[in-house]
Amino acid sequence: MYFRRVGLASRPDLRESRETGGAGRMPVTDGVVEVAVPRPLRRVFDYAVPTGEPVPPVGARVRVPFGRTEVVGVVAGDRPGSKHRLKTITEVIDPNGFLPPDLVELAVWLSRYYHHPVGEVFGTMLPAVARRGEAARLRPSRCWLAQPEGTVDRAPRQAAALSALRAFGGPVAATVVRPLGIDRRALAALVRKGLVAEVEERPEYRVRTSPFDLNDEQRRAVEVIADAAGDAGTVVLEGVTGSGKTEVYMRAIAEVVARGGQALVLVPEIGLTPQTLARFRERFGGAAPLHSAEPDAVRFDTWLRCANGQHKVLVGTRSAIFAPFSDLRLIVVDEEHDSSFKQQEGLRYSARDVAVKRGRILGVPVVLGSATPALQTLDNAARGRYGRALLTRRAGQATLPRYRVLDVRGQRLRDGLSDRLVGVLDQHLRAGNQALVFVNRRGFAPTCLCTSCGWQARCDSCDARLTLHETPPGLRCHHCGRRYRLPDTCPSCAAPSLIGLGTGTQRLESALGAQFPDVPLYRFDRDTTRGPARFDAQFELLRRGGPAILVGTQMLAKGHHLPAVTVVAVIDADSGFLSADFRAPERTAQLIVQVAGRAGRAERPGEVWIQTYDPANANLRALVEEGYRGFAETETAHRREAGLPPFAAMAVLRAESAHVGACEAVLERARAVLREALRAGAGRWDVLGPAPAPMARRSGRLRFQCLVLASRRPALHAALARLEQAEIQASNVRWSIDVDPYDTF
């Protein structure tokens, strides 16, 4: 074989190059395919088609010799012949094709836009089972159906499983067993007892009449989406929290399903999938989930059933954007602003932006829904690139909550809570309502400190302070995951004066539990809510009403309907608004608005209290007085003045190594290439760094970065392409390009 630049045009200086090692026949051949292999190499490789066999189509998986091993690659193109002696394909796994043309085109675009090796792009797109080369065969999909008669005695897990199956009201597929919290062993026991029958899954999609009447704004939004279907455009559905965006999605999807088409709905978190899935199944009779919590085999099966058209509605997280469809006609990205849509490792893609690109490739509309659209999205709408539909009022009789700023300067806080705020919470709880207390830090306290000498507990592998946890007791690094025993005395001065400084969810849980001992209290963070089943079970208890307190992180900010919540308390807004990361104010405002949206979603009015040491902050004032739109205008003016996105294109070069100085040396070479390339182009530009990353050491590796800004996006991509061609090598450094980074600090 020999290699060619992805693009897929070969470079003259590479045409004569070829691999010489490894297994495989090497005849002069008339049938040649270009194969993208799962290696960090920015090129495709030519392979000979076995004599007498048809040329595999573009998008097919093939097993090929590579070096001293064999790998599963994807056919990215074909050519009539070659004068070179090439290695031969070992096996054509998919003689009739595997990836549809739109995904192959999308993969090439992803490689160019994110400047990532095309073989690894295909590897990211494929499910794990497909990457291993398993044949694309559908297996019979089992479902479980509860029998109407019979009970279970002295087996609580079996009783709970039987109750969940009967409550579901129909056959329960394997993909839904875990989200419903059903124990697999209990399920098997119920089958043996004849209380549950195994049946074959046969999804039957049907559009049921909606129980809700659309208001004028919702009706207009549905019309805007329908108009976009003809133009294959992108529509920003900007609706205040509780305005009925999901109902608008379902009306648009109903039109698609009624005509036999397919729809894809992306949600930011796995925790949102069960509740969203339940709503879509209730309306359409079926919907399939696709997310990382499912077993690999189940994900592959769902993938194949989407490809052959069996699944009409797919609800999934970030990676679901790569699912194949036979007749995809609508893509919906719910909570489009959410950071979970940005992949932070490997191929650092934004599922939202990839959705827009895939919609254009397929010629289908894309709906970006949010109460707090990203500033980038608002800018695209303002420039006329996206259509726009507004929902300015809540559905039904619900009203938007009132914002109140609580100035805590000079006040003594107890476990992060002011006396005034405790009084407000008490008032709402006494009225029979529920309260939500939000702090975006898990654990008991973010810092463990000695009051005698000032020693702070720090991670041995990262430049980070350890978080103090009360349950289970100990110190944890939230970056590398290492755990440490909590010392009885200070390791530096031996004084017994260690304290937890700052407030996390565990501390609030403890303080509020002591303050309101008779009120049920629920904590929602990554430590308590490991799976969708428990998450949804806790929310089901809250939906039943009655006084209760919810304490949690940003998990509570995302799309949950809690009609009994009438007050939301934001404990620490200052850290986000005053962060050095230029995107932090945007994220903070979005979190506040989203978590505030949990209040007053029914007939009872809601209010939001924000504790702050900086009540005069311009962003905070704009948010409180004019809502998210006011904040967006204020922050956009700051960004325009500073020449930051969306008024400039940005990329970050990141490098990490175990060797001192190695990262800087690599980034210095990269910086020289970028500066030369940008200098030859038009517009303003800057390359900042290399400099230590805000966390200069993580998991024992040193980290440096360069920030690249250009007023013209084509100039940025041209410079990054030049960097790829330079092929900067460093055996002991791992470096990467992050285009449109979400985190810069």
Disulfide bonds with the S-S distance in Angstrom:
none
